[in-house]
């Protein structure tokens, strides 16, 4: 029998999201009558490549590093209340993730949990590296001759729906489209057909609104005096209530902070969207250009008007390659005439870096004047603030040779004893860079497989 | 009926915004607090003005999409992210703070429509 309402909550919107956010979501879901799901979206563009590197070092790793932190507090309640969990926390190692979940379930005495794994996103099993390089880049950097660390296609919602139909309590995916985490459960519950573009569009929009967690419930939104948000420290994560006809209400976990308003929903609706009439996913091309939002009660917003068009013949994939090294180093100058000393530090650094005769890009910032809003190579001048204050000098550089990037950072360190008066608080990072590029692959080449452990 | 006074103010007073990134493209939504400001913002927050505001960051093209039912705009800025999150030397590699840069733009609006 088709249910009247499906409840889907979100417990994480990125790989490092609040570890305890799912607890109030689950507590709220347990009170609902009808099918209930919890999703965790933990896979940004680069996350998978980082996971692939971890897996190369240890074959038991390479899934979401916070998997256990997310699941342990809620797994027993979910198992006991029939809340099914769908997540891409499999990253580069969905099988490893499933084994870990199974281990946690056993420790918590959750019996007979059926854990499904969706395989097939890893294109290194389908294509040679050269074949991957032959696909033109549609977004991001050109794929050069550097080693390909990871190449994964964004799978759609169908395999998730099928795994649920086969009885999965938990579905672990590697790379899939973020909205598929929500659309998969909806297809399973409502039986939406492959060409039911209107419903698939509404379900995809619901997924898009949920996939960034609290970004639809007042987080990444608050601006004191303009957009006030109650109790942001305990912001409640979202729950969508979706009906058979595709109607969507966005609300949030009970007894939490945050706010669900027309404003919060509008901001998230357009987040990371380019052409609102053509948002490509594996399941449908979503058109949100005619969407309306309506506040129907406190913390309840109805979202309607999504349209759908047939899905494209290709799937998007992210290819990750080694990107060399990035160095960052910082030092603070504070108190009387601090800006002049910070500027002197920049002069010294620029001269020292010229002596290194490197062609690596180097950027110089003084934080506290203007930095993030300035151009590629830092601001033209640093005079926008007062001469006293608390200024942080920053240098950033990048290139393939770690030694050169380290050497540029060292120029900042040496300012302790060889720079302007009173520099302090030196910190530095040296980051192993991963570059990503998006390509389109023929969807017929990507075969998915469902396994249960 | 007398016409309300027009005043020059920053977009931040009359609209809110959110920035997202994909590769080297930034998208910034612009949402008026008062829906009646939509057509005025449509006249004033043009693709060319937004491109001028972001050209020092390397932006090469701005496309404005209109969503009259919300109402809101979506600006897509090509090449505005120094290569994007994997490559930028900017402290804010995603360009998350660029929504605030858009909100520094001056607009001329009727005094009585400045409300939140």
Contacts between the chains, C-beta under 8 A, distances in Angstrom:
chain1	res1	chain2	res2	distance
A	45	B	85	7.3
A	45	B	86	7.9
A	46	B	85	7.2
A	46	B	86	6.5
A	139	B	22	6.0
A	139	B	23	3.7
A	139	B	24	7.7
A	139	B	25	7.3
A	140	B	23	4.1
A	140	B	24	7.0
A	140	B	84	6.2
A	140	B	86	7.2
A	141	B	23	7.9
A	141	B	83	6.6
A	141	B	84	7.4
A	141	B	86	6.7
A	141	B	87	6.4
A	220	B	18	6.9
A	221	B	16	8.0
A	221	B	18	7.5
A	223	B	16	7.1
A	226	B	12	7.3
A	226	B	16	7.1
A	226	B	116	6.3
A	227	B	16	6.0
A	227	B	116	8.0
A	263	B	16	6.5
A	263	B	31	6.8
A	263	B	33	7.8
A	266	B	29	7.3
A	266	B	31	5.1
A	266	B	70	5.3
A	266	B	72	5.7
A	267	B	16	6.8
A	267	B	17	7.8
A	267	B	18	4.2
A	267	B	29	6.1
A	267	B	31	6.7
A	268	B	18	7.5
A	269	B	70	7.5
A	270	B	18	6.9
A	270	B	20	8.0
A	270	B	27	7.2
A	270	B	29	3.7
A	270	B	31	8.0
A	270	B	67	7.5
A	270	B	72	6.3
A	270	B	74	5.0
A	271	B	18	5.7
A	271	B	20	4.7
A	271	B	27	8.0
A	271	B	29	7.3
A	272	B	20	3.6
A	272	B	21	7.2
A	272	B	22	6.0
A	272	B	27	6.4
A	273	B	20	7.5
A	273	B	27	6.2
A	273	B	74	6.2
A	274	B	22	7.2
A	274	B	25	6.9
A	274	B	27	5.9
A	274	B	63	8.0
A	274	B	65	8.0
A	274	B	74	7.7
A	274	B	76	5.0
A	275	B	63	7.9
A	275	B	65	6.1
A	275	B	76	7.6
A	276	B	65	5.2
A	276	B	67	5.8
A	276	B	74	5.8
A	277	B	65	7.7
A	288	B	67	7.5
A	289	B	65	7.4
A	289	B	67	5.9
A	290	B	69	5.7
A	291	B	67	7.3
A	291	B	69	6.3
A	291	B	70	6.9
A	292	B	69	4.6
A	292	B	70	7.0
A	293	B	70	6.7
A	305	B	69	6.6
A	323	B	86	5.9
A	323	B	87	7.0
A	326	B	89	7.4
A	361	B	89	6.2
A	362	B	89	7.7
A	363	B	89	3.9
A	363	B	90	7.3
A	365	B	91	6.7
A	367	B	91	7.3
A	371	B	90	7.6
A	371	B	91	5.6
A	372	B	90	6.0
A	372	B	91	5.4
A	372	B	92	4.0
A	372	B	97	4.9
A	373	B	57	7.9
A	373	B	97	6.7
A	373	B	98	7.7
A	373	B	100	7.7
A	373	B	101	5.0
A	374	B	56	7.3
A	374	B	57	7.8
A	375	B	56	4.4
A	375	B	57	5.5
A	375	B	58	6.8
A	376	B	57	7.2
A	376	B	58	5.8
A	376	B	82	5.1
A	376	B	89	7.4
A	376	B	90	7.6
A	394	B	91	6.8
A	396	B	89	4.1
A	396	B	90	7.9
A	396	B	91	7.7
A	397	B	89	7.0
A	398	B	87	7.4
A	398	B	89	6.4
A	433	B	86	6.6
A	433	B	87	7.7
A	434	B	86	6.2
A	435	B	86	4.7
A	435	B	87	6.5
A	436	B	23	7.9
A	436	B	86	5.6
A	438	B	23	6.6
